[in-house]
Amino acid sequence: MRSVELVDERYYHLDITFCPLDDRRAIVVPDAWDDYGRRVMKELITEPLVLDADEAATFAANSVVIGNHIVMPACSARVGRQLEAWGYDVAVADVGEFLKAGGGVRCLTLALDVELGGA
């Protein structure tokens, strides 16, 4: 098991700094992580889509990926172009009221495709 420590108070949960897309790609906010976390992510994610501070502030990494479809709370033109170049279909969902409470699209879901270890 590897851990990532969040070091920027603007990013209080991993889900707003990391959105895995597939086995090699993810939407990431590495400035939110400690040095060890950045090294771990660099080892695991060979094609990161790094968000700048403005993109990260929109909770763009707090998205839901279903196959080649991505539902996002916001998507800048730059991020959208890269995702489309990678073969993803982007849909932006207005969750503005929920953003005020500190969450985005991913926070509004219940993942049923996750296997939990241990018992």
N, CA, C and O atoms as a GROMACS GRO file, in nm:
protein
  476
    1MET      N    1   0.084  -0.118   0.000
    1MET     CA    2   0.000   0.000   0.000
    1MET      C    3   0.089   0.124   0.000
    1MET      O    4   0.193   0.128   0.066
    2ARG      N    5   0.046   0.224  -0.074
    2ARG     CA    6   0.118   0.351  -0.080
    2ARG      C    7   0.023   0.462  -0.038
    2ARG      O    8  -0.098   0.453  -0.058
    3SER      N    9   0.079   0.565   0.021
    3SER     CA   10  -0.006   0.674   0.066
    3SER      C   11   0.037   0.805   0.000
    3SER      O   12   0.151   0.821  -0.043
    4VAL      N   13  -0.057   0.895  -0.005
    4VAL     CA   14  -0.032   1.029  -0.057
    4VAL      C   15  -0.080   1.126   0.050
    4VAL      O   16  -0.195   1.120   0.093
    5GLU      N   17   0.008   1.214   0.093
    5GLU     CA   18  -0.031   1.314   0.191
    5GLU      C   19  -0.065   1.443   0.119
    5GLU      O   20   0.012   1.492   0.036
    6LEU      N   21  -0.180   1.498   0.151
    6LEU     CA   22  -0.221   1.625   0.093
    6LEU      C   23  -0.156   1.737   0.173
    6LEU      O   24  -0.164   1.739   0.296
    7VAL      N   25  -0.092   1.832   0.103
    7VAL     CA   26  -0.014   1.935   0.171
    7VAL      C   27  -0.067   2.077   0.145
    7VAL      O   28  -0.008   2.174   0.193
    8ASP      N   29  -0.175   2.089   0.071
    8ASP     CA   30  -0.233   2.219   0.041
    8ASP      C   31  -0.376   2.218   0.094
    8ASP      O   32  -0.457   2.135   0.054
    9GLU      N   33  -0.406   2.310   0.184
    9GLU     CA   34  -0.538   2.308   0.249
    9GLU      C   35  -0.654   2.329   0.153
    9GLU      O   36  -0.768   2.298   0.187
   10ARG      N   37  -0.629   2.382   0.034
   10ARG     CA   38  -0.736   2.395  -0.065
   10ARG      C   39  -0.784   2.260  -0.115
   10ARG      O   40  -0.897   2.246  -0.162
   11TYR      N   41  -0.698   2.161  -0.103
   11TYR     CA   42  -0.729   2.026  -0.152
   11TYR      C   43  -0.734   1.933  -0.031
   11TYR      O   44  -0.632   1.879   0.012
   12TYR      N   45  -0.852   1.914   0.021
   12TYR     CA   46  -0.873   1.844   0.148
   12TYR      C   47  -0.912   1.698   0.131
   12TYR      O   48  -0.936   1.628   0.229
   13HIS      N   49  -0.919   1.652   0.007
   13HIS     CA   50  -0.953   1.512  -0.016
   13HIS      C   51  -0.890   1.467  -0.147
   13HIS      O   52  -0.885   1.544  -0.244
   14LEU      N   53  -0.841   1.344  -0.150
   14LEU     CA   54  -0.774   1.293  -0.269
   14LEU      C   55  -0.862   1.302  -0.394
   14LEU      O   56  -0.811   1.324  -0.504
   15ASP      N   57  -0.992   1.284  -0.378
   15ASP     CA   58  -1.084   1.285  -0.493
   15ASP      C   59  -1.088   1.417  -0.569
   15ASP      O   60  -1.135   1.421  -0.682
   16ILE      N   61  -1.041   1.525  -0.509
   16ILE     CA   62  -1.039   1.650  -0.584
   16ILE      C   63  -0.901   1.679  -0.642
   16ILE      O   64  -0.877   1.785  -0.700
   17THR      N   65  -0.809   1.582  -0.627
   17THR     CA   66  -0.674   1.597  -0.683
   17THR      C   67  -0.635   1.483  -0.776
   17THR      O   68  -0.528   1.488  -0.837
   18PHE      N   69  -0.718   1.380  -0.786
   18PHE     CA   70  -0.680   1.261  -0.862
   18PHE      C   71  -0.804   1.193  -0.918
   18PHE      O   72  -0.896   1.157  -0.845
   19CYS      N   73  -0.805   1.176  -1.051
   19CYS     CA   74  -0.913   1.104  -1.118
   19CYS      C   75  -0.852   1.006  -1.217
   19CYS      O   76  -0.810   1.046  -1.326
   20PRO      N   77  -0.845   0.877  -1.181
   20PRO     CA   78  -0.790   0.779  -1.274
   20PRO      C   79  -0.880   0.764  -1.396
   20PRO      O   80  -1.003   0.757  -1.384
   21LEU      N   81  -0.818   0.760  -1.513
   21LEU     CA   82  -0.893   0.744  -1.638
   21LEU      C   83  -0.882   0.602  -1.692
   21LEU      O   84  -0.982   0.543  -1.733
   22ASP      N   85  -0.762   0.549  -1.691
   22ASP     CA   86  -0.737   0.411  -1.736
   22ASP      C   87  -0.606   0.366  -1.671
   22ASP      O   88  -0.561   0.427  -1.574
   23ASP      N   89  -0.546   0.261  -1.722
   23ASP     CA   90  -0.425   0.205  -1.660
   23ASP      C   91  -0.303   0.296  -1.666
   23ASP      O   92  -0.209   0.276  -1.589
   24ARG      N   93  -0.302   0.396  -1.757
   24ARG     CA   94  -0.185   0.483  -1.770
   24ARG      C   95  -0.214   0.631  -1.752
   24ARG      O   96  -0.122   0.710  -1.736
   25ARG      N   97  -0.340   0.668  -1.755
   25ARG     CA   98  -0.375   0.809  -1.755
   25ARG      C   99  -0.459   0.847  -1.634
   25ARG      O  100  -0.536   0.766  -1.580
   26ALA      N  101  -0.442   0.973  -1.593
   26ALA     CA  102  -0.523   1.027  -1.483
   26ALA      C  103  -0.522   1.178  -1.491
   26ALA      O  104  -0.428   1.238  -1.542
   27ILE      N  105  -0.628   1.238  -1.439
   27ILE     CA  106  -0.632   1.382  -1.418
   27ILE      C  107  -0.574   1.405  -1.279
   27ILE      O  108  -0.619   1.344  -1.182
   28VAL      N  109  -0.474   1.491  -1.268
   28VAL     CA  110  -0.401   1.504  -1.142
   28VAL      C  111  -0.374   1.650  -1.104
   28VAL      O  112  -0.369   1.739  -1.189
   29VAL      N  113  -0.356   1.670  -0.974
   29VAL     CA  114  -0.314   1.800  -0.918
   29VAL      C  115  -0.194   1.771  -0.828
   29VAL      O  116  -0.209   1.770  -0.706
   30PRO      N  117  -0.076   1.749  -0.885
   30PRO     CA  118   0.040   1.709  -0.805
   30PRO      C  119   0.086   1.814  -0.704
   30PRO      O  120   0.152   1.778  -0.606
   31ASP      N  121   0.053   1.941  -0.725
   31ASP     CA  122   0.092   2.042  -0.627
   31ASP      C  123   0.022   2.023  -0.492
   31ASP      O  124   0.064   2.080  -0.392
   32ALA      N  125  -0.083   1.943  -0.491
   32ALA     CA  126  -0.156   1.917  -0.367
   32ALA      C  127  -0.090   1.809  -0.282
   32ALA      O  128  -0.126   1.792  -0.166
   33TRP      N  129   0.005   1.734  -0.339
   33TRP     CA  130   0.063   1.618  -0.271
   33TRP      C  131   0.202   1.646  -0.217
   33TRP      O  132   0.271   1.738  -0.262
   34ASP      N  133   0.242   1.566  -0.121
   34ASP     CA  134   0.379   1.574  -0.069
   34ASP      C  135   0.476   1.515  -0.172
   34ASP      O  136   0.433   1.455  -0.271
   35ASP      N  137   0.605   1.530  -0.147
   35ASP     CA  138   0.707   1.481  -0.242
   35ASP      C  139   0.693   1.332  -0.267
   35ASP      O  140   0.703   1.287  -0.382
   36TYR      N  141   0.671   1.255  -0.162
   36TYR     CA  142   0.656   1.110  -0.178
   36TYR      C  143   0.535   1.080  -0.266
   36TYR      O  144   0.543   0.996  -0.356
   37GLY      N  145   0.424   1.147  -0.243
   37GLY     CA  146   0.304   1.125  -0.322
   37GLY      C  147   0.326   1.157  -0.469
   37GLY      O  148   0.278   1.086  -0.556
   38ARG      N  149   0.400   1.265  -0.496
   38ARG     CA  150   0.430   1.300  -0.636
   38ARG      C  151   0.516   1.192  -0.701
   38ARG      O  152   0.495   1.158  -0.817
   39ARG      N  153   0.611   1.137  -0.626
   39ARG     CA  154   0.695   1.028  -0.682
   39ARG      C  155   0.611   0.904  -0.709
   39ARG      O  156   0.626   0.841  -0.814
   40VAL      N  157   0.524   0.868  -0.617
   40VAL     CA  158   0.438   0.751  -0.635
   40VAL      C  159   0.351   0.768  -0.758
   40VAL      O  160   0.342   0.677  -0.841
   41MET      N  161   0.288   0.882  -0.770
   41MET     CA  162   0.200   0.905  -0.885
   41MET      C  163   0.278   0.904  -1.016
   41MET      O  164   0.230   0.854  -1.117
   42LYS      N  165   0.399   0.959  -1.013
   42LYS     CA  166   0.481   0.960  -1.135
   42LYS      C  167   0.516   0.816  -1.178
   42LYS      O  168   0.523   0.787  -1.297
   43GLU      N  169   0.536   0.728  -1.080
   43GLU     CA  170   0.564   0.587  -1.111
   43GLU      C  171   0.441   0.516  -1.167
   43GLU      O  172   0.452   0.432  -1.256
   44LEU      N  173   0.324   0.550  -1.117
   44LEU     CA  174   0.202   0.479  -1.152
   44LEU      C  175   0.130   0.536  -1.274
   44LEU      O  176   0.067   0.461  -1.349
   45ILE      N  177   0.139   0.666  -1.294
   45ILE     CA  178   0.066   0.732  -1.402
   45ILE      C  179   0.165   0.779  -1.508
   45ILE      O  180   0.238   0.876  -1.486
   46THR      N  181   0.168   0.710  -1.621
   46THR     CA  182   0.265   0.743  -1.725
   46THR      C  183   0.222   0.860  -1.813
   46THR      O  184   0.306   0.926  -1.874
   47GLU      N  185   0.090   0.888  -1.819
   47GLU     CA  186   0.039   0.998  -1.900
   47GLU      C  187  -0.057   1.083  -1.814
   47GLU      O  188  -0.179   1.072  -1.828
   48PRO      N  189  -0.002   1.166  -1.727
   48PRO     CA  190  -0.090   1.248  -1.644
   48PRO      C  191  -0.143   1.370  -1.720
   48PRO      O  192  -0.075   1.425  -1.807
   49LEU      N  193  -0.262   1.410  -1.688
   49LEU     CA  194  -0.319   1.536  -1.734
   49LEU      C  195  -0.316   1.628  -1.612
   49LEU      O  196  -0.405   1.622  -1.526
   50VAL      N  197  -0.215   1.711  -1.605
   50VAL     CA  198  -0.191   1.795  -1.487
   50VAL      C  199  -0.278   1.920  -1.497
   50VAL      O  200  -0.271   1.995  -1.594
   51LEU      N  201  -0.358   1.941  -1.394
   51LEU     CA  202  -0.442   2.060  -1.388
   51LEU      C  203  -0.364   2.177  -1.332
   51LEU      O  204  -0.284   2.161  -1.240
   52ASP      N  205  -0.387   2.296  -1.388
   52ASP     CA  206  -0.328   2.415  -1.329
   52ASP      C  207  -0.417   2.458  -1.211
   52ASP      O  208  -0.522   2.397  -1.188
   53ALA      N  209  -0.377   2.561  -1.138
   53ALA     CA  210  -0.449   2.601  -1.018
   53ALA      C  211  -0.595   2.640  -1.047
   53ALA      O  212  -0.684   2.606  -0.970
   54ASP      N  213  -0.617   2.711  -1.157
   54ASP     CA  214  -0.754   2.751  -1.190
   54ASP      C  215  -0.841   2.631  -1.225
   54ASP      O  216  -0.957   2.624  -1.183
   55GLU      N  217  -0.787   2.536  -1.299
   55GLU     CA  218  -0.862   2.415  -1.335
   55GLU      C  219  -0.889   2.331  -1.211
   55GLU      O  220  -0.999   2.277  -1.194
   56ALA      N  221  -0.791   2.321  -1.124
   56ALA     CA  222  -0.808   2.243  -1.001
   56ALA      C  223  -0.916   2.305  -0.912
   56ALA      O  224  -0.992   2.233  -0.847
   57ALA      N  225  -0.923   2.438  -0.910
   57ALA     CA  226  -1.021   2.507  -0.826
   57ALA      C  227  -1.165   2.480  -0.869
   57ALA      O  228  -1.257   2.500  -0.790
   58THR      N  229  -1.185   2.435  -0.993
   58THR     CA  230  -1.319   2.402  -1.041
   58THR      C  231  -1.358   2.259  -1.006
   58THR      O  232  -1.468   2.214  -1.041
   59PHE      N  233  -1.268   2.187  -0.938
   59PHE     CA  234  -1.288   2.046  -0.902
   59PHE      C  235  -1.295   1.957  -1.025
   59PHE      O  236  -1.365   1.855  -1.024
   60ALA      N  237  -1.224   1.994  -1.130
   60ALA     CA  238  -1.224   1.914  -1.253
   60ALA      C  239  -1.177   1.771  -1.230
   60ALA      O  240  -1.219   1.680  -1.302
   61ALA      N  241  -1.092   1.750  -1.131
   61ALA     CA  242  -1.047   1.612  -1.102
   61ALA      C  243  -1.152   1.532  -1.027
   61ALA      O  244  -1.140   1.410  -1.015
   62ASN      N  245  -1.255   1.597  -0.976
   62ASN     CA  246  -1.362   1.527  -0.904
   62ASN      C  247  -1.469   1.487  -1.005
   62ASN      O  248  -1.582   1.534  -1.002
   63SER      N  249  -1.429   1.398  -1.095
   63SER     CA  250  -1.512   1.356  -1.207
   63SER      C  251  -1.540   1.207  -1.200
   63SER      O  252  -1.479   1.134  -1.121
   64VAL      N  253  -1.632   1.163  -1.281
   64VAL     CA  254  -1.668   1.021  -1.288
   64VAL      C  255  -1.637   0.970  -1.428
   64VAL      O  256  -1.675   1.032  -1.527
   65VAL      N  257  -1.568   0.857  -1.434
   65VAL     CA  258  -1.531   0.796  -1.561
   65VAL      C  259  -1.609   0.665  -1.576
   65VAL      O  260  -1.604   0.578  -1.489
   66ILE      N  261  -1.681   0.654  -1.686
   66ILE     CA  262  -1.756   0.533  -1.717
   66ILE      C  263  -1.717   0.494  -1.859
   66ILE      O  264  -1.767   0.552  -1.956
   67GLY      N  265  -1.629   0.396  -1.871
   67GLY     CA  266  -1.578   0.359  -2.002
   67GLY      C  267  -1.501   0.475  -2.062
   67GLY      O  268  -1.403   0.522  -2.004
   68ASN      N  269  -1.545   0.521  -2.180
   68ASN     CA  270  -1.478   0.635  -2.242
   68ASN      C  271  -1.557   0.765  -2.224
   68ASN      O  272  -1.534   0.862  -2.296
   69HIS      N  273  -1.648   0.767  -2.128
   69HIS     CA  274  -1.728   0.886  -2.096
   69HIS      C  275  -1.681   0.943  -1.963
   69HIS      O  276  -1.656   0.869  -1.868
   70ILE      N  277  -1.670   1.076  -1.957
   70ILE     CA  278  -1.630   1.143  -1.834
   70ILE      C  279  -1.733   1.250  -1.803
   70ILE      O  280  -1.763   1.336  -1.886
   71VAL      N  281  -1.787   1.245  -1.682
   71VAL     CA  282  -1.879   1.348  -1.635
   71VAL      C  283  -1.799   1.435  -1.537
   71VAL      O  284  -1.745   1.386  -1.438
   72MET      N  285  -1.795   1.566  -1.568
   72MET     CA  286  -1.711   1.659  -1.493
   72MET      C  287  -1.794   1.778  -1.445
   72MET      O  288  -1.894   1.813  -1.508
   73PRO      N  289  -1.754   1.840  -1.333
   73PRO     CA  290  -1.823   1.960  -1.289
   73PRO      C  291  -1.784   2.083  -1.372
   73PRO      O  292  -1.858   2.181  -1.378
   74ALA      N  293  -1.667   2.077  -1.435
   74ALA     CA  294  -1.617   2.184  -1.521
   74ALA      C  295  -1.506   2.125  -1.608
   74ALA      O  296  -1.442   2.027  -1.570
   75CYS      N  297  -1.485   2.187  -1.724
   75CYS     CA  298  -1.380   2.136  -1.813
   75CYS      C  299  -1.328   2.252  -1.897
   75CYS      O  300  -1.400   2.304  -1.982
   76SER      N  301  -1.204   2.290  -1.874
   76SER     CA  302  -1.144   2.396  -1.955
   76SER      C  303  -1.124   2.345  -2.097
   76SER      O  304  -1.125   2.224  -2.122
   77ALA      N  305  -1.107   2.438  -2.190
   77ALA     CA  306  -1.086   2.400  -2.329
   77ALA      C  307  -0.961   2.312  -2.342
   77ALA      O  308  -0.962   2.215  -2.417
   78ARG      N  309  -0.855   2.346  -2.271
   78ARG     CA  310  -0.730   2.268  -2.279
   78ARG      C  311  -0.753   2.125  -2.231
   78ARG      O  312  -0.711   2.030  -2.298
   79VAL      N  313  -0.818   2.109  -2.119
   79VAL     CA  314  -0.844   1.975  -2.064
   79VAL      C  315  -0.936   1.898  -2.158
   79VAL      O  316  -0.912   1.780  -2.186
   80GLY      N  317  -1.040   1.963  -2.206
   80GLY     CA  318  -1.132   1.897  -2.299
   80GLY      C  319  -1.064   1.848  -2.425
   80GLY      O  320  -1.090   1.737  -2.471
   81ARG      N  321  -0.977   1.931  -2.481
   81ARG     CA  322  -0.904   1.889  -2.603
   81ARG      C  323  -0.818   1.766  -2.576
   81ARG      O  324  -0.815   1.674  -2.657
   82GLN      N  325  -0.750   1.764  -2.461
   82GLN     CA  326  -0.663   1.649  -2.430
   82GLN      C  327  -0.746   1.524  -2.408
   82GLN      O  328  -0.712   1.417  -2.459
   83LEU      N  329  -0.854   1.535  -2.334
   83LEU     CA  330  -0.938   1.418  -2.309
   83LEU      C  331  -0.997   1.365  -2.440
   83LEU      O  332  -1.000   1.244  -2.462
   84GLU      N  333  -1.043   1.453  -2.526
   84GLU     CA  334  -1.097   1.410  -2.655
   84GLU      C  335  -0.989   1.346  -2.741
   84GLU      O  336  -1.016   1.249  -2.813
   85ALA      N  337  -0.867   1.399  -2.736
   85ALA     CA  338  -0.756   1.339  -2.812
   85ALA      C  339  -0.727   1.198  -2.762
   85ALA      O  340  -0.683   1.113  -2.839
   86TRP      N  341  -0.751   1.173  -2.635
   86TRP     CA  342  -0.732   1.040  -2.578
   86TRP      C  343  -0.853   0.950  -2.602
   86TRP      O  344  -0.852   0.834  -2.560
   87GLY      N  345  -0.957   1.001  -2.668
   87GLY     CA  346  -1.073   0.919  -2.702
   87GLY      C  347  -1.187   0.926  -2.602
   87GLY      O  348  -1.277   0.842  -2.606
   88TYR      N  349  -1.186   1.023  -2.513
   88TYR     CA  350  -1.292   1.035  -2.414
   88TYR      C  351  -1.399   1.133  -2.461
   88TYR      O  352  -1.370   1.231  -2.529
   89ASP      N  353  -1.521   1.104  -2.423
   89ASP     CA  354  -1.636   1.190  -2.448
   89ASP      C  355  -1.665   1.263  -2.318
   89ASP      O  356  -1.694   1.199  -2.216
   90VAL      N  357  -1.658   1.395  -2.319
   90VAL     CA  358  -1.672   1.475  -2.197
   90VAL      C  359  -1.812   1.535  -2.187
   90VAL      O  360  -1.862   1.593  -2.283
   91ALA      N  361  -1.873   1.520  -2.070
   91ALA     CA  362  -2.001   1.584  -2.040
   91ALA      C  363  -1.982   1.666  -1.913
   91ALA      O  364  -1.931   1.615  -1.813
   92VAL      N  365  -2.022   1.792  -1.918
   92VAL     CA  366  -2.013   1.879  -1.800
   92VAL      C  367  -2.150   1.885  -1.734
   92VAL      O  368  -2.251   1.915  -1.799
   93ALA      N  369  -2.153   1.856  -1.604
   93ALA     CA  370  -2.277   1.860  -1.527
   93ALA      C  371  -2.271   1.978  -1.430
   93ALA      O  372  -2.174   1.994  -1.357
   94ASP      N  373  -2.374   2.058  -1.430
   94ASP     CA  374  -2.380   2.172  -1.340
   94ASP      C  375  -2.411   2.124  -1.198
   94ASP      O  376  -2.524   2.085  -1.167
   95VAL      N  377  -2.310   2.126  -1.115
   95VAL     CA  378  -2.327   2.088  -0.974
   95VAL      C  379  -2.287   2.206  -0.885
   95VAL      O  380  -2.235   2.187  -0.775
   96GLY      N  381  -2.311   2.327  -0.936
   96GLY     CA  382  -2.269   2.449  -0.867
   96GLY      C  383  -2.312   2.458  -0.723
   96GLY      O  384  -2.233   2.498  -0.637
   97GLU      N  385  -2.434   2.420  -0.694
   97GLU     CA  386  -2.481   2.426  -0.555
   97GLU      C  387  -2.405   2.328  -0.466
   97GLU      O  388  -2.375   2.359  -0.351
   98PHE      N  389  -2.374   2.211  -0.519
   98PHE     CA  390  -2.299   2.113  -0.441
   98PHE      C  391  -2.154   2.157  -0.423
   98PHE      O  392  -2.094   2.129  -0.319
   99LEU      N  393  -2.097   2.225  -0.524
   99LEU     CA  394  -1.960   2.276  -0.511
   99LEU      C  395  -1.947   2.369  -0.391
   99LEU      O  396  -1.842   2.374  -0.327
  100LYS      N  397  -2.053   2.443  -0.361
  100LYS     CA  398  -2.051   2.533  -0.245
  100LYS      C  399  -2.030   2.456  -0.115
  100LYS      O  400  -1.976   2.510  -0.018
  101ALA      N  401  -2.071   2.330  -0.114
  101ALA     CA  402  -2.055   2.246   0.005
  101ALA      C  403  -1.921   2.172   0.004
  101ALA      O  404  -1.888   2.100   0.099
  102GLY      N  405  -1.844   2.189  -0.104
  102GLY     CA  406  -1.711   2.130  -0.107
  102GLY      C  407  -1.698   1.999  -0.181
  102GLY      O  408  -1.603   1.925  -0.157
  103GLY      N  409  -1.790   1.967  -0.269
  103GLY     CA  410  -1.781   1.843  -0.345
  103GLY      C  411  -1.814   1.864  -0.491
  103GLY      O  412  -1.867   1.968  -0.529
  104GLY      N  413  -1.783   1.766  -0.572
  104GLY     CA  414  -1.809   1.772  -0.714
  104GLY      C  415  -1.886   1.651  -0.760
  104GLY      O  416  -1.959   1.589  -0.682
  105VAL      N  417  -1.870   1.616  -0.885
  105VAL     CA  418  -1.944   1.507  -0.946
  105VAL      C  419  -1.916   1.374  -0.876
  105VAL      O  420  -2.008   1.300  -0.843
  106ARG      N  421  -1.789   1.344  -0.853
  106ARG     CA  422  -1.752   1.216  -0.790
  106ARG      C  423  -1.814   1.203  -0.652
  106ARG      O  424  -1.854   1.093  -0.611
  107CYS      N  425  -1.822   1.312  -0.580
  107CYS     CA  426  -1.878   1.309  -0.444
  107CYS      C  427  -2.027   1.278  -0.443
  107CYS      O  428  -2.083   1.243  -0.340
  108LEU      N  429  -2.091   1.290  -0.558
  108LEU     CA  430  -2.234   1.264  -0.568
  108LEU      C  431  -2.265   1.120  -0.610
  108LEU      O  432  -2.379   1.088  -0.642
  109THR      N  433  -2.164   1.035  -0.611
  109THR     CA  434  -2.183   0.898  -0.657
  109THR      C  435  -2.161   0.797  -0.545
  109THR      O  436  -2.102   0.826  -0.442
  110LEU      N  437  -2.210   0.680  -0.570
  110LEU     CA  438  -2.183   0.565  -0.485
  110LEU      C  439  -2.121   0.459  -0.575
  110LEU      O  440  -2.190   0.400  -0.658
  111ALA      N  441  -1.991   0.435  -0.559
  111ALA     CA  442  -1.920   0.341  -0.645
  111ALA      C  443  -1.959   0.198  -0.606
  111ALA      O  444  -1.932   0.153  -0.495
  112LEU      N  445  -2.020   0.129  -0.698
  112LEU     CA  446  -2.059  -0.009  -0.675
  112LEU      C  447  -1.963  -0.106  -0.743
  112LEU      O  448  -1.977  -0.228  -0.730
  113ASP      N  449  -1.865  -0.053  -0.815
  113ASP     CA  450  -1.770  -0.138  -0.887
  113ASP      C  451  -1.636  -0.150  -0.814
  113ASP      O  452  -1.537  -0.191  -0.874
  114VAL      N  453  -1.633  -0.115  -0.687
  114VAL     CA  454  -1.510  -0.118  -0.609
  114VAL      C  455  -1.512  -0.239  -0.516
  114VAL      O  456  -1.610  -0.263  -0.446
  115GLU      N  457  -1.403  -0.314  -0.518
  115GLU     CA  458  -1.392  -0.428  -0.427
  115GLU      C  459  -1.313  -0.384  -0.304
  115GLU      O  460  -1.203  -0.330  -0.315
  116LEU      N  461  -1.369  -0.409  -0.188
  116LEU     CA  462  -1.303  -0.374  -0.063
  116LEU      C  463  -1.229  -0.494  -0.008
  116LEU      O  464  -1.284  -0.604  -0.005
  117GLY      N  465  -1.105  -0.475   0.034
  117GLY     CA  466  -1.026  -0.585   0.089
  117GLY      C  467  -1.051  -0.603   0.237
  117GLY      O  468  -1.110  -0.517   0.302
  118GLY      N  469  -1.006  -0.714   0.288
  118GLY     CA  470  -1.016  -0.742   0.431
  118GLY      C  471  -1.158  -0.774   0.474
  118GLY      O  472  -1.251  -0.776   0.393
  119ALA      N  473  -1.173  -0.799   0.600
  119ALA     CA  474  -1.308  -0.823   0.653
  119ALA      C  475  -1.310  -0.814   0.801
  119ALA      O  476  -1.415  -0.831   0.863
   0.00000   0.00000   0.00000
